[in-house]
Amino acid sequence: MATYTLEKATALDAYVCDHLLPTDPALEAALKNNASSNLDAIDVAANQGKQLYLLAKMIKAKRVLEVGTLGGYSAIWFSKAVGPEGKVITLEVEPEHAKVARENISNAGLKKVVEVKVNPALATLAQMQKEGTEAFDMVFIDADKDNNPGYFTAALAMSHVGTLIVVDNIARRGRLIDPNSTAGDVLGTRKLFEMMGKEKRVEATAVQTVGSKGWDGYAMALVVE
Ligand SMILES: C[S@@+](CC[C@H](N)C(=O)[O-])C[C@H]1O[C@@H](n2cnc3c(N)ncnc32)[C@H](O)[C@@H]1O
């Protein structure tokens, strides 16, 4: 059997994209602007962006909450799913990332659909709950992994039956199950799994992936009560 290498996985991702992802000027312009603004290329891969878009479409999401904006690449995918009458609220701590994201969102003509809120996400989430923000149909958690438990709790609090919660980067390149790890991202993600496993209001699973972004994976939870 062929052995996995990042090079081969990247080539396979390119094959998938060539066949299944038509060119999208807004998304390509966003990635270009991210690179020229020196943002790390830690946005979701294009085929994962399409998967998130499809998931949002499947559940007919009209309101999406994202934790972790970077340059707005995944937020633009979500905006395509919710349509011009929908809403994507995305949370970012770094003003420079938010600035680039707003440029990309504006260039894509999506200023009415996507709102970027700048502050540590836990604080923004607490504020949104205090304000009684309307529930979201889908939540995508993709920020600092140490805070995954707090993000999951807030996501649940702003959910309704049928809300889909997706948490990115759960495999930590296998470190998730390293018994010697005391790293905050690993502990935060393990705590998330404990919470998801015990939480009666959700049905959840996780899938590990390989691809252009290496050994990765995501968890997903459907709110059922
Ligand atoms: C993996 S990137 C997000 C990628 C984006 N979802 C995409 O696919 O285009 C993670 C982002 O989370 C932001 N972040 C990290 N800690 C945060 C916090 N405490 N609150 C809000 N954002 C945070 C980082 O600055 C970074 O821009």
The ligand as an SDF file (V2000), in Angstrom:
LIG
                    3D

 27 29  0  0  0  0  0  0  0  0999 V2000
   -6.9190   28.8510   12.2470 C   0  0  0  0  0  0  0  0  0  0  0  0
   -7.1420   30.5720   12.2310 S   0  0  0  0  0  0  0  0  0  0  0  0
   -8.7900   30.7410   11.6020 C   0  0  0  0  0  0  0  0  0  0  0  0
   -8.9000   30.3740   10.1470 C   0  0  0  0  0  0  0  0  0  0  0  0
  -10.2300   30.7300    9.5350 C   0  0  0  0  0  0  0  0  0  0  0  0
  -11.3310   30.0820   10.2380 N   0  0  0  0  0  0  0  0  0  0  0  0
  -10.2390   30.2700    8.0970 C   0  0  0  0  0  0  0  0  0  0  0  0
  -10.3260   29.0560    7.8530 O   0  0  0  0  0  0  0  0  0  0  0  0
  -10.1500   31.1340    7.2070 O   0  0  0  0  0  0  0  0  0  0  0  0
   -7.3590   30.9670   13.9170 C   0  0  0  0  0  0  0  0  0  0  0  0
   -7.6640   32.4220   14.2000 C   0  0  0  0  0  0  0  0  0  0  0  0
   -8.1410   32.5060   15.5510 O   0  0  0  0  0  0  0  0  0  0  0  0
   -7.6590   33.6900   16.1060 C   0  0  0  0  0  0  0  0  0  0  0  0
   -7.6840   33.5760   17.5600 N   0  0  0  0  0  0  0  0  0  0  0  0
   -6.7680   32.9870   18.3790 C   0  0  0  0  0  0  0  0  0  0  0  0
   -7.1260   33.1280   19.6520 N   0  0  0  0  0  0  0  0  0  0  0  0
   -8.2880   33.8210   19.6640 C   0  0  0  0  0  0  0  0  0  0  0  0
   -9.1390   34.3060   20.6980 C   0  0  0  0  0  0  0  0  0  0  0  0
   -8.8760   34.0830   21.9740 N   0  0  0  0  0  0  0  0  0  0  0  0
  -10.2390   34.9780   20.3310 N   0  0  0  0  0  0  0  0  0  0  0  0
  -10.5460   35.1960   19.0250 C   0  0  0  0  0  0  0  0  0  0  0  0
   -9.7600   34.7770   18.0200 N   0  0  0  0  0  0  0  0  0  0  0  0
   -8.6570   34.1000   18.3280 C   0  0  0  0  0  0  0  0  0  0  0  0
   -6.2520   33.8100   15.5380 C   0  0  0  0  0  0  0  0  0  0  0  0
   -5.7770   35.1430   15.6570 O   0  0  0  0  0  0  0  0  0  0  0  0
   -6.4570   33.3310   14.1100 C   0  0  0  0  0  0  0  0  0  0  0  0
   -6.7260   34.4110   13.2590 O   0  0  0  0  0  0  0  0  0  0  0  0
  1  2  1  0
  2  3  1  0
  2 10  1  0
  3  4  1  0
  4  5  1  0
  5  6  1  0
  5  7  1  0
  7  8  2  0
  7  9  1  0
 10 11  1  0
 11 12  1  0
 11 26  1  0
 12 13  1  0
 13 14  1  0
 13 24  1  0
 14 15  1  0
 14 23  1  0
 15 16  2  0
 16 17  1  0
 17 18  1  0
 17 23  2  0
 18 19  1  0
 18 20  2  0
 20 21  1  0
 21 22  2  0
 22 23  1  0
 24 25  1  0
 24 26  1  0
 26 27  1  0
M  CHG  2   2   1   9  -1
M  END
$$$$
